[in-house]
Amino acid sequence: MALLQQRKQELISEYQIHETDTGSADLQVAMLSERINRLSLHLRSNKKDHASRMGLMKMIGTRKRLLSYIQKQDEKRYRALIAKLGIRG
């Protein structure tokens, strides 16, 4: 479930911190969230796809670790990011 190049560029332009940013933690969380959402839709219609489910769990764990890192660095940036992505209540 790779992201299309056009969608990837949209995410980069929306979440980049500076002009040449292509891999900051904020951007990685945004891309992982997009992939998680797409894979969740796939798994709703393909309930027995256990290999993809394991991949989904790995991506969720990676996103959780990145969010924890952002929270330790800057609580305000963390709150803004989760509000923008709508991933926590």
Wavefront OBJ file of the C-alpha trace (Angstrom):
o trace
v 0.000 0.000 0.000
v 2.546 2.549 -1.102
v 1.597 6.184 -1.412
v 1.287 7.716 -4.845
v 4.009 10.210 -5.710
v 1.509 13.068 -6.046
v -0.033 12.401 -2.618
v 3.437 12.085 -1.104
v 4.394 15.516 -2.467
v 1.184 17.009 -1.028
v 2.042 15.612 2.407
v 5.610 16.881 2.185
v 4.503 20.400 1.283
v 1.898 20.401 4.060
v 3.988 19.009 6.942
v 7.586 20.029 6.149
v 9.288 22.176 8.736
v 11.622 23.993 6.334
v 12.133 24.202 2.569
v 14.339 21.116 2.099
v 12.689 18.944 4.769
v 11.827 15.468 3.484
v 12.260 13.301 6.581
v 11.451 15.103 9.823
v 9.536 13.215 12.497
v 6.395 15.272 11.810
v 6.495 14.355 8.151
v 7.156 10.693 8.891
v 4.137 10.595 11.221
v 1.947 12.202 8.538
v 3.035 9.684 5.898
v 2.590 6.749 8.273
v -0.873 8.006 9.193
v -1.848 8.148 5.528
v -0.591 4.598 4.938
v -2.319 3.355 8.114
v -5.630 4.851 7.006
v -5.372 3.268 3.551
v -4.407 -0.119 4.958
v -7.250 0.015 7.501
v -9.726 0.456 4.635
v -8.185 -2.538 2.876
v -8.458 -4.698 5.982
v -12.133 -3.868 6.458
v -12.956 -5.653 3.217
v -10.211 -8.317 3.483
v -10.592 -9.619 7.012
v -8.364 -12.675 6.529
v -5.319 -10.770 5.237
v -3.173 -11.444 8.295
v 0.127 -10.472 6.652
v -1.167 -6.966 5.978
v -2.561 -6.802 9.501
v 0.925 -7.490 10.881
v 2.336 -4.746 8.676
v -0.342 -2.405 9.991
v 0.620 -3.185 13.573
v 4.279 -2.479 12.808
v 3.387 0.883 11.248
v 1.233 1.804 14.257
v 4.126 0.978 16.596
v 6.552 3.067 14.553
v 4.135 6.007 14.525
v 3.659 5.676 18.290
v 7.420 5.808 18.882
v 7.794 8.863 16.627
v 4.927 10.629 18.397
v 6.540 9.859 21.744
v 9.802 11.389 20.488
v 8.000 14.536 19.291
v 6.156 14.818 22.603
v 9.443 14.680 24.540
v 11.021 17.318 22.301
v 8.165 19.842 22.096
v 4.753 19.332 23.701
v 3.180 22.231 21.773
v 4.299 20.843 18.393
v 3.022 17.403 19.418
v -0.433 18.757 20.323
v -0.640 20.691 17.043
v 0.358 17.631 15.011
v -2.141 15.229 16.554
v -4.894 17.824 16.203
v -4.036 18.360 12.548
v -3.933 14.621 11.814
v -6.913 13.815 14.036
v -5.323 10.635 15.382
v -6.042 10.975 19.105
v -9.035 12.231 21.016
l 1 2 3 4 5 6 7 8 9 10 11 12 13 14 15 16 17 18 19 20 21 22 23 24 25 26 27 28 29 30 31 32 33 34 35 36 37 38 39 40 41 42 43 44 45 46 47 48 49 50 51 52 53 54 55 56 57 58 59 60 61 62 63 64 65 66 67 68 69 70 71 72 73 74 75 76 77 78 79 80 81 82 83 84 85 86 87 88 89
